[in-house]
Amino acid sequence: MPPTKLLIFGNSKAGTSIMLPTPSIAIDLPLKMLVWEDGDGKTWISYNSPAYLQERHDVPEALISNIATAQKAVAEAGQ
């Protein structure tokens, strides 16, 4: 298996505030980021974006910022 790391991160207060009105999002929380290397040695980062999770679970607009850390973490990891 090529080099692969699964990072799991979250905030129980932020996650709970989203799960109360949108219980189905619990399947995707805590947030996860997969960092992996392909056969050519190129490193990739895979994750479910907040926009995807919002659409998938119909998360209220006012609460989606609670999981926006995923985008920030990916941006920082990719630098």
C-alpha positions in Angstrom: 0.0 0.0 0.0 1.4 3.4 -0.9 2.0 6.0 1.9 -1.4 6.9 3.3 -2.6 8.8 6.4 -6.1 9.4 7.6 -6.5 12.5 9.7 -9.6 12.8 11.9 -10.4 16.1 13.5 -13.3 18.0 14.9 -14.9 20.1 17.6 -17.6 18.5 19.7 -19.3 21.8 20.4 -19.4 22.7 16.7 -20.4 19.3 15.6 -23.2 18.9 18.1 -24.7 22.2 17.1 -25.0 20.9 13.5 -26.2 17.4 14.5 -29.1 18.7 16.6 -31.0 20.1 13.6 -29.4 17.7 11.1 -28.8 14.3 12.7 -27.8 12.6 9.5 -24.5 14.5 9.4 -23.3 12.4 12.3 -22.3 9.8 9.6 -19.7 12.3 8.3 -18.5 13.7 11.7 -15.9 14.0 12.9 -14.3 15.4 9.8 -11.7 13.4 8.0 -8.9 14.1 5.5 -7.1 11.4 3.6 -3.5 12.2 2.5 -2.2 9.7 0.1 0.5 9.1 -2.6 -0.3 7.8 -6.0 1.8 5.4 -8.1 3.8 8.3 -9.5 4.8 9.6 -6.1 2.4 12.6 -6.2 0.7 13.4 -2.9 -3.1 14.0 -2.9 -5.6 15.2 -0.2 -9.1 14.0 -0.3 -12.0 15.2 1.9 -15.7 16.0 1.9 -16.0 19.8 1.5 -18.4 21.8 3.7 -20.4 22.6 0.6 -20.8 18.9 -0.2 -21.8 18.1 3.4 -24.2 21.0 3.4 -25.9 19.7 0.3 -25.8 16.1 1.3 -27.4 16.7 4.7 -29.3 19.9 4.1 -27.3 21.7 6.8 -28.7 25.2 7.6 -26.6 28.0 6.0 -26.1 29.6 9.4 -24.4 26.4 10.8 -22.1 25.4 7.9 -19.4 27.7 9.1 -19.0 25.3 12.1 -17.3 22.8 9.9 -15.5 25.2 7.6 -12.3 24.2 9.3 -12.0 21.4 6.8 -11.2 23.9 4.0 -8.7 25.7 6.1 -7.0 22.5 7.2 -6.7 21.3 3.6 -5.3 24.6 2.4 -2.7 24.6 5.2 -1.8 21.0 4.6 -1.3 21.6 0.9 1.3 24.3 1.4 
